[in-house]
Amino acid sequence: MKITNYDLLVETVNEVVQNQHVTDMHTHLYSPNFGDILLWDIDELLTYHYLVAEVMRWSDLSVDKFWKLSKQEQADHIWQKLFIEHSPVSEACRGVLTCLKGFGLDPSTRSLESYREYFASKTREEHVDKVLELAKVDHVVMTNDPFDDKEREVWLSGVKPNERFHAALRIDPLLNDYKNAKKRLVEWGYKVEEEWNEQSVNEVKRFLTDWMGIMNPLYMAVSLPPSFAFPEESDRGRIIKDCILPLCEEAGIPFAMMVGVKKRVNPSLGDAGDYVGKAGMEGLEYLLANYPNNKFFCTMLARENQHELVVLARKFRNLMVFGCWWFTNNPVLINEMTRMRLEMLGTSMIPQHSDARVLDQLIYKWDHSKEIISGILIEKYNDLLRTGWELERSEIERDVADMFYNNFWEFVGKKELVPTK
C-alpha cells in the first residue's frame, strides 16, 4: 500500500509501531523458572530505586529509617508522598500508572490495596505471559552475574531459562573490582595468582569459558565509570585485552559497554545512590579501530556523550549503538537521542531497551518509548514525502522491524534462530 498523504502516514506509522513485537536487548529480569529473583507486583514497582531517590526529596523519614521498613511499608510511604500528597508527574511515577492501566486496573481509584489484590491473584508464570503479551515483547535478554550468589545457585542447579529469555554474561565484579573477584575465583577452584601472568590469564579465561558454556550468552556486558580508558595498565585493562576481547572474538559474540555511571555517590541510598558523569571517548575509539574483528554494543549515560557516540558509530560498523539508558530514559532525552541517531545512522541502530528490573515495567517502558519513536518517524518519513519520494507501507514495516527486532539478532549473529519480525 502506497502512502499518499500525511494523514495516512500518521495512521500507518502509529499502527505499525504499536503492533511491532520487540526484542528487549537489555533488562534485569529473569525467566519465571528462576524463582523469586524475578521481581514483580505493585510493591516492587513502587519501591524501584528511581522512586526511592525521588521520595527522599519529600520524605520526613531518614534514609536509615526508610530501609528498616518492610517492603509494603516502603511502598505505602512512596505511594502517599509521590502519588497522594503530590501529583505523580515524574516519568517513574507515570510509569506505575501506565502499568496499572495496562492491567485493566483503574488508577483513578488510588486504591493501593485493590492493586495488591490483583497481583496476589496471579502466579508468576501466568503474570509473565500476561506482561509479555501486553508489552508485545517476544524476547527478553537478561543480565546474568555469576558473582551473584542467588543467581549463581540457580544456574549451577541446572535450571535453564525458557525460550523467550536469553542470557547476557555480566562481568562487572571481574572488571571493576578484580581485587575481590580474584578471591572468589580462588574459592571456586580457579588458580589465579597474585600477579597477572600467563596462568592468571588462562584461569580467568577458563572461568569465563565455563560460564559461557553454562549460560550460552548472546553477549558479554559491563557497566563502566566515566573514567574508563583503554588501553590501560590496570586490572580492568589487562582483563579486557587478554581475556574478554579474544574470547568474544572466538565465540562471535559482542562485548557490550554501558559507560558513564558513578557508583554510590550517596551510599546510604543503595542502588538509588548512583550518579552520572561525562566519559572520554578515546577508549571506545581505540577498541573499535584496533579490534575490527570484535563487535561492540555501546550505550552511554551522559547526555553530553550522545553526539560523539553517534558520530563514532558512523565510522565503525562493528559498533551498534543501543537504547536510552537509565538517566537518559526520559521522554525529552529519548526524543533528542532518537532524532540524532536517525538523522546520522538511519535505521541502523537499536533505539531502545527497557533496562527493566521489575517485570511489569516492560509495559510502561515500551508504551512510552513507542509513542515518542512513532512521532519522530512520522516527521522523518514526512520529510521524505516532501521531496517527492514515495513510501510503501511494507517499507515502513521493514524499518520498524529492523529497529525493534532484527538489528539486534543480526548483530549478535543469531538471526537464523528467530523468525524475522
C-alpha positions in Angstrom: 0.0 0.0 0.0 1.4 3.4 -1.1 1.4 6.2 1.5 -0.2 9.1 -0.4 -0.8 11.8 2.2 0.1 12.9 5.7 -3.0 11.6 7.5 -2.4 8.1 6.1 1.3 8.4 7.1 0.3 9.2 10.7 -2.2 6.3 10.8 0.2 3.8 9.3 3.3 4.6 11.4 1.3 4.6 14.6 -0.3 1.3 13.8 3.0 -0.3 12.6 5.0 0.8 15.7 2.3 -0.1 18.2 1.9 -3.6 16.6 5.6 -4.3 16.3 6.9 -7.0 18.5 10.1 -6.3 20.4 13.4 -8.0 21.4 14.3 -6.2 24.6 18.1 -6.5 24.4 19.0 -5.4 28.0 16.9 -6.0 31.1 17.5 -7.1 34.7 14.6 -9.6 34.5 14.7 -13.3 34.8 13.0 -16.3 33.4 10.0 -17.3 35.5 11.5 -20.6 36.4 14.4 -18.8 38.1 12.2 -18.3 41.2 11.8 -15.2 43.3 14.8 -13.3 41.9 12.3 -12.2 39.2 10.7 -9.1 40.7 7.0 -8.2 40.0 3.9 -6.7 41.6 2.8 -3.2 42.8 5.1 -3.1 45.8 8.2 -3.8 43.7 7.0 -1.2 41.2 6.7 1.4 43.9 10.0 0.6 45.6 12.0 0.7 42.4 15.2 2.7 43.1 14.1 5.6 40.8 11.2 6.2 43.2 13.3 5.7 46.3 15.6 8.5 45.2 12.6 10.7 44.3 10.7 10.1 47.6 13.7 11.2 49.6 13.2 14.7 48.3 9.8 14.8 50.1 10.2 12.3 52.9 10.3 13.2 56.6 11.9 9.8 57.2 15.6 9.4 57.5 17.2 7.1 54.9 18.1 4.6 57.7 14.5 4.5 59.0 13.2 4.0 55.4 15.4 1.0 54.9 14.2 -0.6 58.1 10.6 -0.5 56.9 9.1 -3.6 55.3 8.7 -3.7 51.5 5.0 -3.0 51.9 5.6 -0.1 54.3 8.1 1.4 51.9 5.6 1.1 49.1 2.9 2.7 51.3 5.3 5.6 52.1 6.2 6.2 48.5 2.5 6.0 47.4 1.5 8.5 50.0 4.3 11.0 49.3 4.6 10.8 45.5 1.1 9.9 44.4 -1.3 11.3 47.1 0.4 14.3 48.6 2.0 15.4 45.3 1.0 14.7 41.7 2.9 11.8 40.1 4.2 13.7 37.1 7.7 12.3 37.0 8.4 9.6 34.4 8.9 6.9 37.0 5.6 7.7 38.7 3.7 7.9 35.5 5.2 4.6 34.6 3.5 2.9 37.6 0.1 4.4 36.5 0.7 3.2 32.9 1.3 -0.3 34.2 -1.9 -0.3 36.3 -3.9 0.9 33.3 -2.3 -1.8 31.1 -3.6 -4.5 33.5 -7.1 -3.0 33.3 -6.9 -1.5 36.8 -8.3 1.9 37.5 -5.6 4.4 38.6 -8.3 7.0 39.5 -9.4 4.9 42.5 -6.0 5.4 44.1 -6.7 2.1 45.9 -3.3 0.5 46.7 -5.0 -2.4 48.4 -7.1 -3.3 45.4 -4.0 -3.3 43.2 -2.2 -5.6 45.6 -5.2 -8.0 45.5 -4.9 -8.1 41.7 -1.2 -9.1 41.8 -1.8 -11.5 44.6 -4.3 -13.4 42.5 -1.6 -14.2 39.8 1.0 -16.9 39.6 4.5 -15.9 38.5 4.2 -17.9 35.3 0.8 -16.5 34.2 1.9 -13.0 35.1 5.0 -13.3 32.9 2.8 -14.4 30.0 0.4 -11.5 30.5 3.1 -8.8 30.7 5.0 -10.1 27.6 1.7 -10.1 25.7 0.7 -6.6 26.8 4.2 -5.2 26.1 4.5 -7.1 22.8 7.9 -8.4 23.9 8.8 -11.7 22.3 12.4 -12.0 23.6 13.9 -10.7 26.8 17.7 -10.6 27.3 18.6 -10.9 31.0 21.6 -9.6 32.9 23.3 -12.7 34.4 26.0 -12.3 37.0 28.0 -15.4 38.1 29.2 -13.4 41.1 25.7 -13.0 42.4 25.2 -15.9 44.9 21.5 -16.3 44.4 21.6 -16.4 40.7 24.8 -18.5 40.6 22.9 -21.1 42.6 20.1 -21.2 40.1 22.5 -21.7 37.1 24.6 -24.4 38.9 21.4 -26.3 39.8 21.0 -26.9 36.0 17.9 -24.6 35.6 17.8 -23.2 32.0 15.7 -20.1 31.1 12.6 -20.7 28.9 12.9 -19.9 25.2 11.7 -16.3 25.5 14.5 -15.4 27.9 18.2 -15.2 26.9 21.4 -14.8 28.9 23.9 -12.0 28.8 27.1 -12.7 30.8 27.6 -9.7 33.1 31.2 -9.2 34.4 31.2 -6.0 36.4 32.9 -7.5 39.5 35.6 -9.1 37.3 36.5 -5.8 35.6 35.7 -3.2 38.2 36.7 -5.0 41.4 39.2 -7.6 40.4 40.9 -7.5 43.8 37.8 -9.0 45.4 36.7 -11.0 42.4 40.1 -12.8 42.4 39.4 -14.1 45.9 36.1 -15.6 44.7 37.8 -17.2 41.7 40.3 -18.9 44.0 37.5 -20.1 46.3 35.8 -21.7 43.2 38.9 -23.5 42.2 40.4 -21.2 39.6 44.2 -20.9 40.2 44.7 -17.2 39.5 47.8 -15.8 41.1 48.6 -12.5 42.7 50.5 -11.4 39.6 48.9 -11.0 36.3 50.8 -13.7 34.4 50.0 -16.4 31.9 48.4 -18.7 34.5 46.1 -15.9 35.7 45.1 -15.1 32.1 44.3 -18.7 31.4 42.4 -19.2 34.6 40.3 -16.1 34.1 39.6 -17.3 30.6 38.7 -20.7 31.9 36.2 -19.1 34.3 34.6 -17.1 31.6 34.5 -20.1 29.2 32.9 -22.2 31.9 30.1 -19.6 32.4 29.7 -19.1 28.6 29.0 -22.8 28.5 26.6 -22.7 31.3 24.6 -19.6 30.2 25.1 -19.6 26.4 25.1 -15.8 26.5 24.2 -13.6 23.5 26.9 -11.1 24.6 29.2 -10.2 27.4 28.4 -6.9 29.3 29.8 -4.5 31.8 28.9 -1.1 33.2 31.8 1.3 33.3 32.7 4.5 35.1 33.2 7.8 33.2 37.0 7.3 33.8 37.1 4.2 31.6 40.2 4.2 29.5 41.7 1.6 27.1 44.4 0.5 26.7 45.3 0.9 30.3 47.8 -0.7 32.7 45.2 -1.7 35.2 43.4 -4.9 36.2 40.4 -3.9 34.0 42.6 -3.0 31.0 44.6 -6.3 31.2 41.5 -8.5 31.6 39.8 -6.8 28.6 42.9 -7.2 26.4 43.9 -10.7 27.4 40.6 -12.3 28.1 37.4 -10.5 27.1 38.4 -9.5 23.6 39.9 -12.8 22.4 37.1 -14.9 23.9 34.3 -12.7 22.4 36.0 -12.8 19.0 36.4 -16.6 19.2 32.8 -17.1 20.3 31.5 -14.5 17.8 29.6 -12.6 20.5 29.6 -8.8 21.1 31.1 -7.0 24.1 28.5 -4.6 25.5 29.8 -1.5 27.3 27.5 0.8 29.3 29.6 3.8 30.1 29.2 6.7 32.5 27.9 5.6 35.9 29.4 6.9 39.1 28.6 4.3 41.7 27.3 5.2 45.2 27.8 8.9 45.3 25.2 8.7 48.1 25.9 5.3 49.5 23.1 5.4 52.0 20.6 5.2 49.1 21.9 1.9 47.8 21.1 1.4 44.1 19.3 4.8 44.2 22.6 6.5 45.1 24.3 6.2 41.7 25.2 9.2 39.6 26.3 10.1 36.0 29.5 11.5 34.5 30.7 12.5 31.1 33.1 9.9 29.7 36.1 10.2 27.4 35.6 8.5 24.0 39.2 7.6 23.3 39.0 4.1 24.9 36.0 3.1 22.7 37.6 4.7 19.7 40.7 2.6 20.3 38.8 -0.6 20.7 36.8 -0.1 17.5 39.9 0.8 15.4 42.2 -1.8 16.8 39.8 -4.8 17.2 37.9 -4.8 13.9 37.0 -8.5 14.3 35.2 -7.8 17.6 31.7 -6.4 17.8 30.7 -3.9 20.4 27.4 -2.7 21.7 27.6 0.6 23.5 25.2 3.0 25.3 26.3 6.0 27.4 24.8 7.6 30.4 25.7 11.2 30.0 23.7 13.4 27.6 26.9 15.1 26.7 28.3 11.9 25.2 25.4 11.1 22.8 26.6 13.1 19.8 30.2 11.7 20.0 28.8 8.2 20.3 26.6 8.5 17.2 29.5 10.1 15.1 31.7 7.2 16.2 29.1 4.7 15.0 29.2 6.3 11.6 32.9 5.5 11.4 32.9 1.9 12.6 30.3 -0.7 11.6 31.5 -3.0 14.4 29.7 -0.6 16.8 26.0 -1.0 17.5 24.5 2.0 19.4 21.6 0.9 21.6 18.9 2.3 23.9 18.4 5.3 26.2 20.0 4.0 29.4 18.9 4.8 32.9 19.0 8.6 33.4 18.5 9.2 29.7 15.3 7.1 29.7 13.1 10.2 29.9 10.9 11.5 27.1 12.9 14.7 26.5 16.1 12.7 26.0 14.6 9.7 24.2 13.2 12.2 21.7 16.5 14.1 21.3 18.7 10.9 21.1 16.4 9.0 18.7 16.2 12.0 16.3 20.0 12.4 16.4 20.5 8.7 15.7 18.0 8.6 12.8 19.5 11.7 11.3 23.1 10.3 11.4 22.7 6.5 11.3 19.3 6.0 9.6 17.7 2.8 11.0 21.0 1.0 11.6 20.7 1.3 15.4 18.6 -0.1 18.3 16.6 2.8 19.6 15.5 1.4 22.9 15.8 -1.2 25.6 13.8 -1.3 28.8 16.5 -1.8 31.4 13.6 -3.1 33.4 14.3 -4.5 36.9 10.6 -5.2 37.7 8.7 -7.3 35.2 5.7 -5.0 35.0 7.9 -2.1 33.9 8.0 -3.7 30.4 4.5 -2.3 29.9 5.3 1.3 30.5 8.8 1.4 29.1 7.7 0.2 25.7 4.4 2.1 25.7 6.1 5.4 26.4 9.0 4.8 24.1 6.9 3.7 21.2 4.8 6.8 21.4 7.8 9.0 21.2 9.5 7.0 18.4 6.3 7.0 16.4 6.2 10.8 16.4 9.8 11.0 15.3 9.3 8.5 12.5 6.2 10.4 11.2 8.3 13.5 11.0 11.2 11.9 9.2 9.0 10.0 6.8 7.1 13.2 6.1 10.4 14.9 5.2 10.9 12.1 2.6 7.4 12.6 1.1 8.0 16.3 0.8 11.0 15.6 -1.5 8.7 13.6 -3.8 10.0 10.2 -2.5 7.2 7.6 -2.4 6.7 5.3 0.5 5.1 1.9 0.8 3.6 0.5 4.0 5.9 -2.5 3.6 8.9 -0.3 3.7 7.8 1.3 7.0 7.1 -2.2 8.4 10.6 -3.3 7.4 12.3 -0.3 9.0 10.4 -0.6 12.3 11.0 -4.3 12.5 14.7 -3.7 11.9 15.0 -1.2 14.8 12.9 -3.1 17.3 13.8 -6.6 16.5 16.1 -7.6 13.6 19.1 -5.3 14.1 19.8 -7.0 17.4 19.7 -10.5 16.1 21.7 -9.7 13.0 24.4 -8.0 15.2 24.7 -11.0 17.6 24.8 -13.3 14.6 21.8 -15.3 15.6 19.2 -14.2 13.1 18.7 -17.8 12.0 17.5 -18.7 15.5 14.5 -16.3 15.4 11.9 -15.5 12.8 12.1 -12.2 11.0 9.7 -9.7 12.6 
